[in-house]
Amino acid sequence: MENNETSRWTFENKWYLLEAEEAFCNGSFVDAKFYYEKAVASAKTHKFVHEEALACELAAYFYLEIGETNKAVEYCLLAHEKYQEWGAIGKCTSLFKFFDSIMNRCVDSSPADSLAIVNDVQSELARLSEDSIRNAEVRKRRVDEDDHSFGGPEPVQAGSSPDEVVKTLD
């Protein structure tokens, strides 16, 4: 792979995301939508899960800001899914706070729309929360099983002296 191809592979989604953010800041919402879509698609194509999550999250903030709540919820859920896939459970938790802000803004829209969005978000939150907890438990179990089946030395305790570490390794 040539340097140009490598650079494009690595940086294309970042460039699109910067273009989207600049367009958003400049009030060019049509351009911003285009570049957010491109950023998400590029990150997905190049298998940068964490950057796909970031692009989705920023797109969600953008759509919320311009009043397209359904699109904001869609991107927020996708961001949560991608952060979870990447293993960023803390980030997934912080997105729940974002959902709250979406629901608060829904109160200002028509009652029927608000109720439908709130119900959808609450259902999705419950599902995602259960998935996050279940995935965290599975990962912890795997780590615990790997530690016990490895047969290596006991873990070194925090605050151990260098001599104690060497004895443990012997």
C-alpha positions as CSV (number, residue, x, y, z in Angstrom):
1,M,0.0,0.0,0.0
2,E,1.4,3.4,-1.0
3,N,1.7,6.3,1.5
4,N,-1.2,8.1,-0.2
5,E,-3.5,5.1,0.2
6,T,-2.3,4.5,3.8
7,S,-2.9,8.2,4.6
8,R,-6.3,8.1,3.1
9,W,-7.2,4.9,4.9
10,T,-6.1,6.4,8.2
11,F,-7.2,10.0,8.0
12,E,-10.2,10.2,5.6
13,N,-12.8,9.8,8.3
14,K,-11.1,12.4,10.5
15,W,-11.0,14.9,7.6
16,Y,-14.7,14.4,6.9
17,L,-15.5,14.8,10.6
18,L,-13.5,18.1,10.8
19,E,-15.3,19.3,7.7
20,A,-18.6,18.4,9.3
21,E,-17.8,20.3,12.5
22,E,-16.6,23.3,10.6
23,A,-19.7,23.4,8.4
24,F,-21.9,23.0,11.6
25,C,-20.0,26.0,13.2
26,N,-20.5,28.1,10.1
27,G,-24.2,27.3,9.9
28,S,-23.9,25.3,6.6
29,F,-26.2,22.5,7.8
30,V,-26.6,20.8,4.4
31,D,-22.8,20.5,4.2
32,A,-22.5,19.4,7.8
33,K,-25.1,16.6,7.2
34,F,-23.1,15.4,4.1
35,Y,-19.8,15.3,5.9
36,Y,-21.2,13.6,9.1
37,E,-22.5,10.9,6.8
38,K,-19.2,10.6,5.0
39,A,-17.3,10.5,8.3
40,V,-19.4,7.7,9.7
41,A,-19.3,5.7,6.4
42,S,-15.5,6.1,6.1
43,A,-14.8,5.0,9.7
44,K,-17.1,2.0,9.1
45,T,-15.4,1.1,5.8
46,H,-12.0,1.3,7.4
47,K,-13.1,-0.5,10.5
48,F,-12.2,2.3,13.0
49,V,-15.0,1.4,15.4
50,H,-14.1,4.0,18.0
51,E,-14.0,6.8,15.3
52,E,-17.3,5.6,13.9
53,A,-18.7,5.9,17.4
54,L,-17.3,9.5,17.8
55,A,-18.6,10.5,14.4
56,C,-22.1,9.2,15.3
57,E,-22.0,10.9,18.7
58,L,-21.0,14.3,17.1
59,A,-23.7,13.8,14.5
60,A,-26.2,13.2,17.2
61,Y,-25.3,16.4,18.9
62,F,-25.6,18.2,15.6
63,Y,-29.0,16.8,14.8
64,L,-30.3,17.6,18.3
65,E,-29.0,21.1,17.9
66,I,-30.9,21.7,14.6
67,G,-34.1,20.2,16.0
68,E,-34.1,16.8,14.2
69,T,-34.7,14.8,17.3
70,N,-35.4,11.4,15.6
71,K,-32.2,11.6,13.7
72,A,-30.3,12.6,16.9
73,V,-31.7,9.5,18.7
74,E,-30.7,7.3,15.8
75,Y,-27.1,8.5,15.8
76,C,-26.9,8.4,19.6
77,L,-28.1,4.8,19.6
78,L,-25.5,3.9,16.9
79,A,-22.8,5.7,18.8
80,H,-23.7,3.7,22.0
81,E,-23.6,0.5,20.0
82,K,-20.2,1.3,18.5
83,Y,-18.7,2.4,21.9
84,Q,-20.0,-0.8,23.4
85,E,-18.4,-2.8,20.6
86,W,-15.1,-1.0,21.2
87,G,-15.4,-1.8,25.0
88,A,-15.9,1.8,26.2
89,I,-18.5,1.0,28.8
90,G,-17.9,4.2,30.7
91,K,-18.6,6.2,27.5
92,C,-21.8,4.2,27.0
93,T,-22.9,5.2,30.5
94,S,-22.3,8.9,29.7
95,L,-24.4,8.6,26.6
96,F,-27.4,7.8,28.9
97,K,-27.1,11.4,30.1
98,F,-27.3,12.5,26.5
99,F,-30.5,10.5,26.1
100,D,-31.9,12.5,29.0
101,S,-31.2,15.8,27.2
102,I,-33.0,14.4,24.1
103,M,-36.0,13.5,26.2
104,N,-36.1,16.9,27.8
105,R,-36.1,18.6,24.4
106,C,-38.9,16.3,23.3
107,V,-41.1,17.9,25.8
108,D,-41.1,21.0,23.7
109,S,-42.4,19.2,20.6
110,S,-45.9,17.9,19.9
111,P,-47.3,15.6,22.6
112,A,-47.7,12.6,20.3
113,D,-44.2,12.9,18.9
114,S,-42.7,13.4,22.3
115,L,-44.4,10.4,23.8
116,A,-43.4,8.1,20.9
117,I,-39.8,9.3,21.1
118,V,-39.6,9.0,24.9
119,N,-41.1,5.5,24.8
120,D,-38.6,4.4,22.1
121,V,-35.7,5.9,23.9
122,Q,-36.6,4.4,27.2
123,S,-37.1,0.9,25.6
124,E,-33.7,1.2,23.9
125,L,-32.0,2.5,27.0
126,A,-33.3,-0.5,29.0
127,R,-32.1,-2.9,26.3
128,L,-28.7,-1.3,26.0
129,S,-28.2,-1.1,29.7
130,E,-28.9,-4.8,30.1
131,D,-26.5,-5.5,27.2
132,S,-23.8,-3.4,28.7
133,I,-24.0,-5.0,32.1
134,R,-24.2,-8.5,30.5
135,N,-21.2,-7.8,28.3
136,A,-19.2,-6.4,31.2
137,E,-19.9,-9.5,33.3
138,V,-18.8,-11.8,30.5
139,R,-15.6,-9.9,29.9
140,K,-14.8,-9.9,33.7
141,R,-15.5,-13.7,33.8
142,R,-13.2,-14.2,30.9
143,V,-10.4,-12.2,32.5
144,D,-10.9,-14.1,35.8
145,E,-10.8,-17.4,34.0
146,D,-7.7,-16.5,32.0
147,D,-5.9,-15.4,35.2
148,H,-6.6,-18.7,36.9
149,S,-6.0,-20.9,33.9
150,F,-2.7,-19.2,32.9
151,G,-0.7,-20.9,35.7
152,G,1.7,-18.0,35.9
153,P,2.9,-16.2,39.0
154,E,0.6,-14.6,41.5
155,P,-0.2,-11.0,40.7
156,V,2.2,-8.5,42.3
157,Q,0.5,-6.3,44.9
158,A,0.5,-2.5,44.5
159,G,3.3,-0.9,46.5
160,S,5.6,-4.0,46.2
161,S,9.3,-3.3,46.2
162,P,11.4,-4.2,43.1
163,D,12.9,-7.1,45.1
164,E,9.5,-8.5,45.9
165,V,8.6,-8.3,42.2
166,V,11.7,-10.2,41.2
167,K,11.0,-12.9,43.9
168,T,7.4,-13.3,42.6
169,L,8.7,-13.7,39.0
170,D,11.3,-16.3,40.1
